[in-house]
């Protein structure tokens, strides 16, 4: 096989642009998700300290809020995990695209499977992220009801 020239590489690079952009976009989602997880962890730590010195009726309320924060943390962790898997699969896709072009392999089923898996992981990540957002709003509503800010 003759050595590849720059002209031979241009179509391969053009094919790899899509997954590279996908990696960049998911990276921004991961940044948002890790910030959200940090907020959940910080709030949970503050509440855990507050529970220790709280009166019994306040302790029950804070404990319920801590349970919600724990659920939210798990949801965000799952979202981060799946988004990371999606990025890894996009990187694998780029490698497969290059190997396919360089060695003339017939890997269409592999490319389809890797891309579909990448998208499935991204969709799963977004579902968990949306569930966390909804749960945070439920927690906010409960807190506002408990403090008498909202009426049922």
Buried (B, 14 or more C-beta within 10 A) or exposed (E): EEEEEEEEBEEBBEBBEBBBEBBEBBEEBBEBBBEBBEBBBEBBEEBEEBBEEBEEEEBEBBEBBBEBBEBBBEBBBBBBBBBBBBBBBBBBBBEBBBBBBEEEEEBEEBBEBBBEBBBBBBEBBBBBBEBBEEBBEEBEEBBEEEEEEEEE
